[in-house]
Amino acid sequence: MTTSSSGNSEFISTAKAARQLGLSLGAVQQMVENGTLAGWKTAGGHRRIRQDSVDALLSSAKAPRALTPRHGGRTDEEALRVLVVEDDPLLQGLYADTFAEWSLPLRISVFQHALDALLEVGRAPPDLLIADLRMAGLDGFEMIRRLRENPLAADVAIVVVTSLSADEVAESGGLPDDVTMYRKPIPFHELHGYMQALISQRVRQSASKSARKA
């Protein structure tokens, strides 16, 4: 059965749901299996998903928890834009409290759900994304795959902080070569150095552009 995208209870195909959500077929199938999306299987084994459950998921995308930026003498436009995706409220608070203590020019947003973060990156790509891998609903593996397929997010630096071992990550499909992986507990010393390097790179690039314009 096909439908319009109006908020009703009719059913759509997995492919149509994937297009509306901007996700892969596998991710949508996973969300049906874990109950994030409402659906059923036909006698032929094809999934049919309730349009209103897709609409509800899109409309429930939550705004990020925005932290007060620390500019370190620089303008807001020069601050490093960092998006953190972590579903543990305690770790969210730890990220927030620790970043607030650093004298770095940062503009931080914290998301609890990978889908919300994915939609936000589509609207305004950050400079750096820090993510967990095992999260309810859409996991970090799928989120990163979708980001690397999006030309608008091609320049986003990605750091993974996970409790999974390297073997467990490989068994789940692995990560792109340009993704940096750290093990939990959160290695804030390494993150501080990583973010300092990104900021220095931005300063050099800005100086180079100004010199060419002069």
NUTIRO-446567 format. One record per residue (C-alpha): x, y, z; chain; residue number from 1; residue in three letters. Coordinates in steps of 0.25 Angstrom, whole numbers, padded with zeros to 4 digits. Example, Ala and Ser with C-alpha at 12.3 -4.5 7.8 and 13.67 -1.06 7.14 Angstrom:
2
+-------+-------+-------+--------+-----+---------+
!     X !     Y !     Z ! cadena ! num ! residuo !
+-------+-------+-------+--------+-----+---------+
!  0049 ! -0018 !  0031 !      A !   1 !     ALA !
!  0055 ! -0004 !  0029 !      A !   2 !     SER !
+-------+-------+-------+--------+-----+---------+
//
This chain:
214
+-------+-------+-------+--------+-----+---------+
!     X !     Y !     Z ! cadena ! num ! residuo !
+-------+-------+-------+--------+-----+---------+
!  0000 !  0000 !  0000 !      A !   1 !     MET !
!  0005 !  0014 ! -0003 !      A !   2 !     THR !
!  0001 !  0027 !  0003 !      A !   3 !     THR !
!  0004 !  0041 !  0003 !      A !   4 !     SER !
!  0013 !  0047 !  0014 !      A !   5 !     SER !
!  0002 !  0052 !  0022 !      A !   6 !     SER !
!  0001 !  0048 !  0037 !      A !   7 !     GLY !
! -0008 !  0036 !  0035 !      A !   8 !     ASN !
! -0007 !  0022 !  0039 !      A !   9 !     SER !
! -0006 !  0016 !  0025 !      A !  10 !     GLU !
!  0007 !  0008 !  0022 !      A !  11 !     PHE !
!  0019 !  0010 !  0013 !      A !  12 !     ILE !
!  0030 !  0002 !  0008 !      A !  13 !     SER !
!  0044 !  0001 !  0015 !      A !  14 !     THR !
!  0050 !  0008 !  0003 !      A !  15 !     ALA !
!  0041 !  0020 !  0004 !      A !  16 !     LYS !
!  0043 !  0021 !  0019 !      A !  17 !     ALA !
!  0058 !  0020 !  0017 !      A !  18 !     ALA !
!  0057 !  0032 !  0007 !      A !  19 !     ARG !
!  0048 !  0040 !  0016 !      A !  20 !     GLN !
!  0058 !  0038 !  0028 !      A !  21 !     LEU !
!  0071 !  0039 !  0020 !      A !  22 !     GLY !
!  0075 !  0025 !  0025 !      A !  23 !     LEU !
!  0079 !  0012 !  0019 !      A !  24 !     SER !
!  0069 !  0000 !  0017 !      A !  25 !     LEU !
!  0077 ! -0007 !  0027 !      A !  26 !     GLY !
!  0076 !  0004 !  0038 !      A !  27 !     ALA !
!  0061 !  0005 !  0035 !      A !  28 !     VAL !
!  0059 ! -0010 !  0037 !      A !  29 !     GLN !
!  0067 ! -0010 !  0050 !      A !  30 !     GLN !
!  0058 !  0001 !  0055 !      A !  31 !     MET !
!  0045 ! -0007 !  0052 !      A !  32 !     VAL !
!  0051 ! -0019 !  0059 !      A !  33 !     GLU !
!  0055 ! -0012 !  0071 !      A !  34 !     ASN !
!  0041 ! -0004 !  0072 !      A !  35 !     GLY !
!  0046 !  0010 !  0068 !      A !  36 !     THR !
!  0037 !  0009 !  0056 !      A !  37 !     LEU !
!  0023 !  0002 !  0055 !      A !  38 !     ALA !
!  0022 ! -0008 !  0044 !      A !  39 !     GLY !
!  0019 ! -0022 !  0040 !      A !  40 !     TRP !
!  0023 ! -0032 !  0029 !      A !  41 !     LYS !
!  0014 ! -0037 !  0018 !      A !  42 !     THR !
!  0013 ! -0052 !  0014 !      A !  43 !     ALA !
!  0024 ! -0050 !  0004 !      A !  44 !     GLY !
!  0033 ! -0045 !  0015 !      A !  45 !     GLY !
!  0033 ! -0030 !  0011 !      A !  46 !     HIS !
!  0032 ! -0020 !  0022 !      A !  47 !     ARG !
!  0021 ! -0009 !  0022 !      A !  48 !     ARG !
!  0023 !  0003 !  0032 !      A !  49 !     ILE !
!  0013 !  0012 !  0038 !      A !  50 !     ARG !
!  0014 !  0026 !  0031 !      A !  51 !     GLN !
!  0010 !  0032 !  0044 !      A !  52 !     ASP !
!  0022 !  0026 !  0052 !      A !  53 !     SER !
!  0032 !  0031 !  0042 !      A !  54 !     VAL !
!  0025 !  0045 !  0043 !      A !  55 !     ASP !
!  0026 !  0044 !  0058 !      A !  56 !     ALA !
!  0040 !  0041 !  0058 !      A !  57 !     LEU !
!  0044 !  0052 !  0049 !      A !  58 !     LEU !
!  0035 !  0062 !  0057 !      A !  59 !     SER !
!  0041 !  0057 !  0070 !      A !  60 !     SER !
!  0056 !  0060 !  0066 !      A !  61 !     ALA !
!  0061 !  0068 !  0078 !      A !  62 !     LYS !
!  0069 !  0081 !  0078 !      A !  63 !     ALA !
!  0083 !  0078 !  0084 !      A !  64 !     PRO !
!  0087 !  0082 !  0098 !      A !  65 !     ARG !
!  0095 !  0095 !  0095 !      A !  66 !     ALA !
!  0107 !  0098 !  0104 !      A !  67 !     LEU !
!  0112 !  0113 !  0106 !      A !  68 !     THR !
!  0123 !  0115 !  0096 !      A !  69 !     PRO !
!  0137 !  0118 !  0101 !      A !  70 !     ARG !
!  0144 !  0127 !  0090 !      A !  71 !     HIS !
!  0158 !  0129 !  0096 !      A !  72 !     GLY !
!  0158 !  0143 !  0090 !      A !  73 !     GLY !
!  0153 !  0138 !  0077 !      A !  74 !     ARG !
!  0139 !  0142 !  0071 !      A !  75 !     THR !
!  0128 !  0132 !  0071 !      A !  76 !     ASP !
!  0130 !  0129 !  0056 !      A !  77 !     GLU !
!  0144 !  0125 !  0059 !      A !  78 !     GLU !
!  0140 !  0115 !  0070 !      A !  79 !     ALA !
!  0141 !  0100 !  0067 !      A !  80 !     LEU !
!  0127 !  0094 !  0065 !      A !  81 !     ARG !
!  0127 !  0081 !  0072 !      A !  82 !     VAL !
!  0115 !  0071 !  0072 !      A !  83 !     LEU !
!  0115 !  0060 !  0083 !      A !  84 !     VAL !
!  0106 !  0048 !  0082 !      A !  85 !     VAL !
!  0104 !  0040 !  0095 !      A !  86 !     GLU !
!  0092 !  0034 !  0100 !      A !  87 !     ASP !
!  0097 !  0032 !  0115 !      A !  88 !     ASP !
!  0092 !  0045 !  0123 !      A !  89 !     PRO !
!  0104 !  0044 !  0132 !      A !  90 !     LEU !
!  0114 !  0044 !  0121 !      A !  91 !     LEU !
!  0107 !  0055 !  0114 !      A !  92 !     GLN !
!  0109 !  0063 !  0127 !      A !  93 !     GLY !
!  0123 !  0059 !  0128 !      A !  94 !     LEU !
!  0126 !  0064 !  0114 !      A !  95 !     TYR !
!  0119 !  0077 !  0117 !      A !  96 !     ALA !
!  0126 !  0080 !  0130 !      A !  97 !     ASP !
!  0140 !  0076 !  0125 !      A !  98 !     THR !
!  0139 !  0084 !  0112 !      A !  99 !     PHE !
!  0134 !  0096 !  0120 !      A ! 100 !     ALA !
!  0147 !  0096 !  0128 !      A ! 101 !     GLU !
!  0156 !  0097 !  0115 !      A ! 102 !     TRP !
!  0161 !  0110 !  0110 !      A ! 103 !     SER !
!  0158 !  0106 !  0096 !      A ! 104 !     LEU !
!  0149 !  0113 !  0086 !      A ! 105 !     PRO !
!  0138 !  0103 !  0085 !      A ! 106 !     LEU !
!  0123 !  0103 !  0082 !      A ! 107 !     ARG !
!  0118 !  0090 !  0087 !      A ! 108 !     ILE !
!  0104 !  0083 !  0084 !      A ! 109 !     SER !
!  0101 !  0070 !  0091 !      A ! 110 !     VAL !
!  0091 !  0060 !  0085 !      A ! 111 !     PHE !
!  0085 !  0047 !  0092 !      A ! 112 !     GLN !
!  0080 !  0040 !  0079 !      A ! 113 !     HIS !
!  0088 !  0037 !  0066 !      A ! 114 !     ALA !
!  0076 !  0040 !  0057 !      A ! 115 !     LEU !
!  0075 !  0054 !  0063 !      A ! 116 !     ASP !
!  0090 !  0057 !  0061 !      A ! 117 !     ALA !
!  0089 !  0052 !  0047 !      A ! 118 !     LEU !
!  0078 !  0061 !  0044 !      A ! 119 !     LEU !
!  0085 !  0073 !  0050 !      A ! 120 !     GLU !
!  0098 !  0070 !  0042 !      A ! 121 !     VAL !
!  0090 !  0070 !  0030 !      A ! 122 !     GLY !
!  0085 !  0084 !  0034 !      A ! 123 !     ARG !
!  0098 !  0090 !  0039 !      A ! 124 !     ALA !
!  0111 !  0081 !  0038 !      A ! 125 !     PRO !
!  0120 !  0083 !  0050 !      A ! 126 !     PRO !
!  0135 !  0083 !  0050 !      A ! 127 !     ASP !
!  0136 !  0071 !  0059 !      A ! 128 !     LEU !
!  0127 !  0059 !  0063 !      A ! 129 !     LEU !
!  0129 !  0051 !  0075 !      A ! 130 !     ILE !
!  0121 !  0039 !  0076 !      A ! 131 !     ALA !
!  0118 !  0026 !  0084 !      A ! 132 !     ASP !
!  0115 !  0014 !  0075 !      A ! 133 !     LEU !
!  0105 !  0006 !  0083 !      A ! 134 !     ARG !
!  0092 !  0014 !  0085 !      A ! 135 !     MET !
!  0078 !  0011 !  0085 !      A ! 136 !     ALA !
!  0070 !  0012 !  0072 !      A ! 137 !     GLY !
!  0080 !  0016 !  0061 !      A ! 138 !     LEU !
!  0094 !  0012 !  0065 !      A ! 139 !     ASP !
!  0107 !  0020 !  0063 !      A ! 140 !     GLY !
!  0112 !  0010 !  0052 !      A ! 141 !     PHE !
!  0100 !  0014 !  0043 !      A ! 142 !     GLU !
!  0101 !  0028 !  0046 !      A ! 143 !     MET !
!  0115 !  0029 !  0042 !      A ! 144 !     ILE !
!  0113 !  0021 !  0029 !      A ! 145 !     ARG !
!  0102 !  0031 !  0026 !      A ! 146 !     ARG !
!  0110 !  0043 !  0029 !      A ! 147 !     LEU !
!  0122 !  0038 !  0020 !      A ! 148 !     ARG !
!  0112 !  0036 !  0009 !      A ! 149 !     GLU !
!  0107 !  0051 !  0010 !      A ! 150 !     ASN !
!  0116 !  0060 !  0002 !      A ! 151 !     PRO !
!  0112 !  0072 !  0011 !      A ! 152 !     LEU !
!  0118 !  0064 !  0023 !      A ! 153 !     ALA !
!  0131 !  0060 !  0016 !      A ! 154 !     ALA !
!  0140 !  0070 !  0023 !      A ! 155 !     ASP !
!  0134 !  0066 !  0037 !      A ! 156 !     VAL !
!  0145 !  0060 !  0046 !      A ! 157 !     ALA !
!  0140 !  0048 !  0054 !      A ! 158 !     ILE !
!  0144 !  0043 !  0067 !      A ! 159 !     VAL !
!  0138 !  0030 !  0073 !      A ! 160 !     VAL !
!  0139 !  0028 !  0088 !      A ! 161 !     VAL !
!  0134 !  0014 !  0091 !      A ! 162 !     THR !
!  0135 !  0002 !  0101 !      A ! 163 !     SER !
!  0136 ! -0008 !  0089 !      A ! 164 !     LEU !
!  0149 ! -0015 !  0086 !      A ! 165 !     SER !
!  0155 ! -0013 !  0072 !      A ! 166 !     ALA !
!  0151 ! -0028 !  0069 !      A ! 167 !     ASP !
!  0136 ! -0024 !  0073 !      A ! 168 !     GLU !
!  0137 ! -0012 !  0064 !      A ! 169 !     VAL !
!  0142 ! -0020 !  0053 !      A ! 170 !     ALA !
!  0131 ! -0031 !  0055 !      A ! 171 !     GLU !
!  0121 ! -0020 !  0054 !      A ! 172 !     SER !
!  0126 ! -0015 !  0040 !      A ! 173 !     GLY !
!  0137 ! -0007 !  0044 !      A ! 174 !     GLY !
!  0139 !  0008 !  0043 !      A ! 175 !     LEU !
!  0144 !  0017 !  0031 !      A ! 176 !     PRO !
!  0159 !  0019 !  0031 !      A ! 177 !     ASP !
!  0158 !  0034 !  0035 !      A ! 178 !     ASP !
!  0151 !  0032 !  0048 !      A ! 179 !     VAL !
!  0159 !  0032 !  0060 !      A ! 180 !     THR !
!  0155 !  0022 !  0071 !      A ! 181 !     MET !
!  0157 !  0023 !  0086 !      A ! 182 !     TYR !
!  0153 !  0014 !  0097 !      A ! 183 !     ARG !
!  0145 !  0018 !  0109 !      A ! 184 !     LYS !
!  0147 !  0023 !  0119 !      A ! 185 !     PRO !
!  0146 !  0036 !  0112 !      A ! 186 !     ILE !
!  0161 !  0040 !  0109 !      A ! 187 !     PRO !
!  0159 !  0055 !  0111 !      A ! 188 !     PHE !
!  0174 !  0058 !  0110 !      A ! 189 !     HIS !
!  0175 !  0052 !  0096 !      A ! 190 !     GLU !
!  0162 !  0059 !  0092 !      A ! 191 !     LEU !
!  0168 !  0072 !  0097 !      A ! 192 !     HIS !
!  0180 !  0070 !  0088 !      A ! 193 !     GLY !
!  0172 !  0066 !  0076 !      A ! 194 !     TYR !
!  0163 !  0078 !  0077 !      A ! 195 !     MET !
!  0175 !  0087 !  0079 !      A ! 196 !     GLN !
!  0181 !  0082 !  0066 !      A ! 197 !     ALA !
!  0168 !  0084 !  0059 !      A ! 198 !     LEU !
!  0167 !  0099 !  0064 !      A ! 199 !     ILE !
!  0182 !  0101 !  0060 !      A ! 200 !     SER !
!  0178 !  0096 !  0046 !      A ! 201 !     GLN !
!  0166 !  0105 !  0045 !      A ! 202 !     ARG !
!  0175 !  0117 !  0049 !      A ! 203 !     VAL !
!  0186 !  0113 !  0038 !      A ! 204 !     ARG !
!  0175 !  0112 !  0028 !      A ! 205 !     GLN !
!  0169 !  0125 !  0031 !      A ! 206 !     SER !
!  0182 !  0132 !  0031 !      A ! 207 !     ALA !
!  0185 !  0126 !  0017 !      A ! 208 !     SER !
!  0172 !  0131 !  0012 !      A ! 209 !     LYS !
!  0174 !  0145 !  0017 !      A ! 210 !     SER !
!  0188 !  0145 !  0011 !      A ! 211 !     ALA !
!  0183 !  0141 ! -0003 !      A ! 212 !     ARG !
!  0172 !  0152 ! -0002 !      A ! 213 !     LYS !
!  0183 !  0162 !  0001 !      A ! 214 !     ALA !
+-------+-------+-------+--------+-----+---------+
//
